[in-house]
Amino acid sequence: MSMPTSPRSVKKQLWRMALITSPLLGIYGTLPIMMFLDAYPALRPEPILSEEFRMLIGLIFVSFSTFGQWMINLWMVRIERKLTLHKFHQQVLFRYVGSFLLIGIFMGLAMGILDTIKPDRVAETIGILRFYPILTAFTNNLVILLIIRVVLANYEKSKLELQKAQLEIDHLLSQQAQLKQQIHPHFLFNVLATLQIFISRDPERAKAYTQDVAKYLRRSLEMAERNLVSVREDLDFFRQYMHLQQIRFGEAIQYEVHLSDGLLENGRLPVYTLQMLAENAIKHNAADTEHPLVIEIREGAKGRIEVSNNRRPKFHSEPTTQIGLANLSQRFGHFTEQLPDISTVDDRFSVTLATHLDESIDH
């Protein structure tokens, strides 16, 4: 039985079950009485119609009666939803007790009508089997109630699973937004400090630097709406960032890129990945024109990217804000199980990144 995911699909599935089970329950209700009469021929009434025709009429009658029971129960489910009966004992009293009560009244009226129309024929035909139709109706009604219960329980389960999945996605998107918002304060502080120096020493250079920062921030805002970007887009943003850093530090900051066009177009990275790694390298390493900091971005095996830099730790490094690499690992964790592989070997620091990420929650 498929799991319904909307009220409309629940309704369709219940109607489909009503059409399928009504004839099956009709057979279930008809065969025992036919087998019983075959076993005890003395209880049979005088044959007015052929045996096969009577069986067909009985099957049709029980099938339509069962379909009528389905309609009664579906109507009660609809009323129950309108009354918003959420507590289990309220549902039991209304749906189950109420259903059997209505079916009992319906069958009692039907038997009473038959007694009124053909009292002798009813007594002759039914005899000791007089209450078999009522027993069959109650048995069929129990089956119908169980089917309805299973369908509705599956719907509630699927609805809870969808709500849970939506909450998880919303939570991940909220985390993404918070993590991305953490990236900029440190950078902006350095920009303002650099701009202050340029204004006092070289106003024209300060003007050009301000324009470059404006372009960078405009691009940053455009990319902030997304979670995953192509490697090419992230690399372009990285280049803009490095341009600003080279204005600030000159030849002391350098970088090299060795990536294929295929990886640039087909690979995906969390937004700001390369820029964050560059910022982390600049923050924790000393650099000058004689001993420049060189950041290398190379293509590795299986479509991975290795970002590395020579290590020259600062004697008085800036206090850590617990953002950098922890932030990056958290953001990768939203899209893949392949978290960044961080290693330090001799005088080199490197981070290897997966680029085949799941874009199912990319917005």
C-alpha positions as CSV (number, residue, x, y, z in Angstrom):
1,M,0.0,0.0,0.0
2,S,1.5,3.3,-1.1
3,M,1.9,6.1,1.4
4,P,-0.4,9.1,0.7
5,T,1.1,12.5,1.0
6,S,-1.9,14.9,0.7
7,P,-5.6,15.0,1.7
8,R,-6.5,14.5,-2.0
9,S,-4.3,11.4,-2.3
10,V,-5.9,10.0,0.9
11,K,-9.3,10.5,-0.5
12,K,-8.4,8.8,-3.8
13,Q,-6.7,5.9,-2.1
14,L,-9.8,5.3,0.2
15,W,-12.1,5.4,-2.8
16,R,-9.9,3.0,-4.6
17,M,-9.9,0.7,-1.7
18,A,-13.7,0.9,-1.5
19,L,-14.0,-0.2,-5.1
20,I,-11.5,-3.0,-4.8
21,T,-12.6,-4.5,-1.4
22,S,-16.4,-4.2,-1.9
23,P,-16.6,-7.2,-4.3
24,L,-14.0,-9.1,-2.4
25,L,-15.9,-8.7,0.8
26,G,-19.1,-9.5,-1.2
27,I,-17.5,-12.9,-2.1
28,Y,-16.4,-13.4,1.5
29,G,-20.0,-12.7,2.7
30,T,-21.7,-14.9,0.1
31,L,-19.6,-18.0,-0.1
32,P,-20.1,-19.3,3.5
33,I,-23.9,-19.2,3.2
34,M,-23.8,-21.0,-0.1
35,M,-21.5,-23.6,1.2
36,F,-23.7,-24.0,4.3
37,L,-26.8,-24.5,2.2
38,D,-25.0,-27.0,0.0
39,A,-24.0,-29.0,3.1
40,Y,-27.6,-28.9,4.5
41,P,-29.9,-29.2,1.5
42,A,-33.0,-29.5,3.8
43,L,-32.6,-25.9,4.8
44,R,-32.8,-24.6,1.2
45,P,-36.0,-22.8,0.2
46,E,-38.0,-23.9,-2.7
47,P,-36.0,-23.1,-5.8
48,I,-37.5,-20.2,-7.6
49,L,-34.3,-19.1,-9.4
50,S,-31.3,-21.2,-10.5
51,E,-28.5,-21.8,-8.0
52,E,-26.0,-19.7,-10.0
53,F,-28.4,-16.8,-10.5
54,R,-29.2,-16.7,-6.8
55,M,-25.4,-16.7,-6.0
56,L,-24.9,-13.8,-8.4
57,I,-27.8,-11.9,-6.9
58,G,-26.4,-12.5,-3.4
59,L,-22.9,-11.4,-4.4
60,I,-24.2,-8.2,-6.0
61,F,-26.4,-7.4,-3.0
62,V,-23.6,-8.0,-0.5
63,S,-21.1,-6.0,-2.6
64,F,-23.4,-3.0,-2.9
65,S,-24.2,-3.2,0.8
66,T,-20.4,-3.2,1.6
67,F,-19.9,-0.2,-0.7
68,G,-22.7,1.5,1.2
69,Q,-20.8,0.7,4.5
70,W,-17.7,2.3,2.9
71,M,-19.7,5.5,2.1
72,I,-21.0,5.6,5.7
73,N,-17.5,5.3,7.2
74,L,-16.0,7.8,4.8
75,W,-18.7,10.3,5.6
76,M,-17.9,9.7,9.4
77,V,-14.2,10.3,8.7
78,R,-15.1,13.6,7.0
79,I,-17.3,14.7,9.9
80,E,-14.6,13.7,12.3
81,R,-12.1,15.9,10.5
82,K,-14.5,18.9,10.6
83,L,-15.1,18.3,14.4
84,T,-11.3,18.2,14.9
85,L,-11.3,15.2,17.2
86,H,-7.6,14.8,17.9
87,K,-7.8,12.7,21.1
88,F,-7.7,9.0,20.6
89,H,-10.7,8.1,22.9
90,Q,-12.8,10.7,21.0
91,Q,-11.9,9.2,17.7
92,V,-12.7,5.7,19.0
93,L,-16.1,6.8,20.3
94,F,-17.0,8.7,17.2
95,R,-15.5,6.6,14.4
96,Y,-15.8,3.0,15.7
97,V,-18.7,3.0,18.1
98,G,-20.6,5.4,15.9
99,S,-19.9,3.4,12.8
100,F,-21.1,0.1,14.3
101,L,-24.2,1.8,15.7
102,L,-25.1,3.2,12.2
103,I,-24.5,-0.1,10.5
104,G,-26.6,-1.9,13.1
105,I,-29.4,0.6,12.6
106,F,-29.1,0.2,8.8
107,M,-29.2,-3.6,8.9
108,G,-32.0,-3.6,11.4
109,L,-34.1,-1.4,9.1
110,A,-33.3,-3.6,6.1
111,M,-34.3,-6.8,8.0
112,G,-37.4,-5.1,9.2
113,I,-38.4,-4.0,5.7
114,L,-37.8,-7.6,4.4
115,D,-40.0,-9.0,7.2
116,T,-42.8,-6.5,6.3
117,I,-42.7,-7.2,2.6
118,K,-42.3,-11.0,2.5
119,P,-42.6,-12.3,6.1
120,D,-43.2,-15.9,5.1
121,R,-40.5,-16.0,2.5
122,V,-38.0,-14.4,4.9
123,A,-38.8,-16.9,7.6
124,E,-38.7,-19.8,5.1
125,T,-35.5,-18.7,3.4
126,I,-33.4,-17.5,6.4
127,G,-34.6,-19.6,9.2
128,I,-31.8,-20.2,11.6
129,L,-29.5,-18.0,9.4
130,R,-31.6,-15.0,10.1
131,F,-28.8,-13.0,11.7
132,Y,-26.0,-14.0,9.3
133,P,-26.4,-10.8,7.2
134,I,-25.9,-8.7,10.4
135,L,-22.9,-10.7,11.4
136,T,-21.4,-10.3,7.9
137,A,-22.1,-6.6,7.9
138,F,-20.3,-6.2,11.2
139,T,-17.4,-8.3,10.1
140,N,-17.1,-6.3,6.8
141,N,-17.4,-3.1,8.7
142,L,-14.5,-4.1,11.0
143,V,-12.3,-4.7,7.9
144,I,-13.3,-1.4,6.4
145,L,-12.5,0.4,9.7
146,L,-9.1,-1.3,9.8
147,I,-8.3,-0.3,6.2
148,I,-9.3,3.3,6.9
149,R,-7.1,3.3,10.0
150,V,-4.1,2.0,8.1
151,V,-4.5,4.6,5.3
152,L,-4.9,7.5,7.7
153,A,-2.0,6.3,9.9
154,N,0.2,6.2,6.8
155,Y,-0.9,9.7,5.8
156,E,-0.1,11.1,9.3
157,K,3.2,9.3,9.2
158,S,4.1,10.7,5.8
159,K,3.0,14.2,6.8
160,L,5.2,14.1,9.9
161,E,8.1,12.9,7.9
162,L,7.6,15.7,5.4
163,Q,7.4,18.2,8.2
164,K,10.5,16.8,9.8
165,A,12.4,17.0,6.5
166,Q,11.2,20.5,5.9
167,L,12.3,21.5,9.4
168,E,15.7,20.0,8.8
169,I,16.1,21.8,5.5
170,D,15.0,25.1,7.1
171,H,17.5,24.5,9.9
172,L,20.3,23.8,7.4
173,L,19.4,26.9,5.4
174,S,19.4,28.9,8.7
175,Q,22.8,27.5,9.6
176,Q,24.1,28.4,6.1
177,A,22.9,32.0,6.5
178,Q,24.5,32.3,9.9
179,L,27.8,30.8,8.8
180,K,28.0,33.1,5.7
181,Q,27.3,36.1,7.9
182,Q,30.3,35.2,10.0
183,I,32.7,35.6,7.1
184,H,32.7,39.3,6.5
185,P,33.4,41.2,9.8
186,H,37.1,40.3,9.9
187,F,37.5,41.3,6.3
188,L,35.7,44.6,6.7
189,F,37.8,45.5,9.7
190,N,41.0,45.1,7.6
191,V,39.4,47.0,4.7
192,L,38.6,50.0,6.9
193,A,42.1,49.9,8.4
194,T,43.8,49.8,5.0
195,L,41.5,52.6,3.6
196,Q,42.4,54.8,6.6
197,I,46.0,54.4,5.7
198,F,45.4,55.2,2.0
199,I,43.3,58.2,2.7
200,S,46.1,59.8,4.8
201,R,48.9,58.9,2.4
202,D,47.4,58.6,-1.1
203,P,43.9,59.9,-1.7
204,E,43.8,58.7,-5.3
205,R,44.8,55.2,-4.4
206,A,42.2,55.3,-1.6
207,K,39.5,56.2,-4.2
208,A,40.5,53.3,-6.5
209,Y,40.6,51.0,-3.5
210,T,37.1,52.0,-2.4
211,Q,35.8,51.3,-5.9
212,D,37.4,47.8,-5.9
213,V,36.0,47.1,-2.4
214,A,32.5,48.2,-3.6
215,K,32.7,45.8,-6.6
216,Y,33.8,43.0,-4.2
217,L,31.0,43.6,-1.8
218,R,28.5,43.9,-4.6
219,R,29.6,40.5,-5.9
220,S,29.5,39.1,-2.3
221,L,25.9,40.2,-1.9
222,E,25.0,38.5,-5.2
223,M,26.6,35.3,-4.2
224,A,25.2,35.4,-0.6
225,E,21.8,34.3,-2.0
226,R,23.2,30.9,-3.0
227,N,24.7,28.0,-1.1
228,L,26.6,26.3,-3.9
229,V,28.4,27.9,-6.8
230,S,30.5,26.6,-9.6
231,V,34.2,26.3,-9.0
232,R,34.7,29.0,-11.7
233,E,32.4,31.5,-9.8
234,D,34.1,30.8,-6.5
235,L,37.5,31.2,-8.1
236,D,36.5,34.6,-9.6
237,F,35.4,35.8,-6.2
238,F,38.7,34.5,-4.8
239,R,40.6,36.5,-7.4
240,Q,38.7,39.7,-6.4
241,Y,39.6,39.1,-2.8
242,M,43.2,38.5,-3.6
243,H,43.3,41.6,-5.8
244,L,42.3,43.6,-2.7
245,Q,44.9,41.8,-0.5
246,Q,47.7,42.5,-3.1
247,I,46.8,46.2,-3.0
248,R,47.3,46.0,0.7
249,F,50.4,43.7,0.9
250,G,51.9,44.1,-2.6
251,E,54.2,41.2,-3.8
252,A,54.1,39.7,-0.3
253,I,50.9,37.9,-1.3
254,Q,50.8,35.7,-4.4
255,Y,48.7,32.9,-5.8
256,E,48.8,30.3,-8.5
257,V,45.8,28.4,-10.1
258,H,46.0,25.1,-12.0
259,L,42.5,23.9,-12.7
260,S,41.0,22.4,-15.8
261,D,38.1,23.9,-17.6
262,G,36.0,20.8,-17.0
263,L,36.4,21.2,-13.2
264,L,35.8,24.9,-13.3
265,E,32.4,24.4,-15.0
266,N,31.2,21.1,-13.5
267,G,32.6,21.3,-10.0
268,R,30.6,22.8,-7.1
269,L,31.7,24.4,-3.9
270,P,30.0,26.1,-1.0
271,V,30.0,29.8,-1.6
272,Y,33.1,31.7,-0.4
273,T,35.2,28.5,0.0
274,L,38.4,29.6,-1.7
275,Q,38.1,33.2,-0.4
276,M,37.8,31.8,3.2
277,L,40.9,29.6,2.8
278,A,42.9,32.5,1.4
279,E,41.8,34.7,4.3
280,N,42.8,31.9,6.8
281,A,46.2,31.7,5.2
282,I,46.8,35.4,5.3
283,K,45.6,35.7,8.8
284,H,47.9,33.1,10.3
285,N,51.1,33.5,8.3
286,A,53.7,36.2,8.1
287,A,54.7,37.5,4.6
288,D,57.0,40.0,3.0
289,T,58.5,40.5,-0.4
290,E,61.5,38.4,0.4
291,H,59.4,35.5,1.8
292,P,56.0,35.9,0.1
293,L,53.0,33.9,1.1
294,V,52.1,31.8,-2.0
295,I,48.6,30.2,-2.2
296,E,48.3,27.4,-4.7
297,I,45.1,25.9,-6.1
298,R,45.6,22.7,-7.9
299,E,43.4,19.9,-9.3
300,G,43.7,16.6,-7.5
301,A,42.4,13.1,-8.1
302,K,38.7,12.3,-8.6
303,G,37.7,15.9,-9.3
304,R,39.1,17.3,-6.0
305,I,40.8,20.6,-5.4
306,E,43.9,21.0,-3.2
307,V,44.4,24.5,-1.8
308,S,47.8,24.9,-0.1
309,N,50.2,27.5,1.1
310,N,53.7,27.7,2.5
311,R,53.7,28.0,6.3
312,R,55.4,30.9,8.1
313,P,53.4,31.3,11.3
314,K,53.2,34.8,12.8
315,F,55.0,35.3,16.1
316,H,51.9,37.2,17.4
317,S,49.0,35.8,15.4
318,E,45.6,37.4,15.5
319,P,43.2,35.9,18.1
320,T,41.1,33.2,16.5
321,T,37.3,33.7,16.2
322,Q,36.6,29.9,15.7
323,I,35.3,30.6,12.2
324,G,37.7,29.6,9.5
325,L,38.1,25.9,9.0
326,A,35.4,24.9,11.4
327,N,32.9,27.1,9.4
328,L,34.1,25.5,6.2
329,S,33.7,21.9,7.5
330,Q,30.2,22.7,8.7
331,R,29.1,24.1,5.4
332,F,30.5,21.2,3.4
333,G,28.7,18.8,5.8
334,H,25.4,20.2,4.6
335,F,26.1,18.8,1.1
336,T,28.4,15.9,1.3
337,E,29.9,13.3,3.6
338,Q,33.4,14.1,2.2
339,L,34.5,16.9,4.5
340,P,37.6,18.9,3.8
341,D,40.8,17.0,4.4
342,I,43.2,19.3,6.3
343,S,46.9,18.4,6.6
344,T,50.1,20.0,7.6
345,V,53.3,18.5,6.2
346,D,56.7,20.1,7.0
347,D,56.4,23.7,5.9
348,R,53.1,23.4,3.9
349,F,49.5,23.6,4.9
350,S,46.9,22.1,2.6
351,V,43.1,21.6,2.4
352,T,41.6,19.1,-0.1
353,L,38.1,19.8,-1.2
354,A,35.4,17.6,-2.8
355,T,33.6,19.3,-5.7
356,H,30.9,16.7,-6.5
357,L,28.3,18.2,-4.0
358,D,24.6,17.6,-3.7
359,E,22.6,20.6,-4.9
360,S,19.2,19.4,-3.6
361,I,18.9,22.3,-1.1
362,D,20.8,24.9,-3.2
363,H,18.8,28.1,-3.5
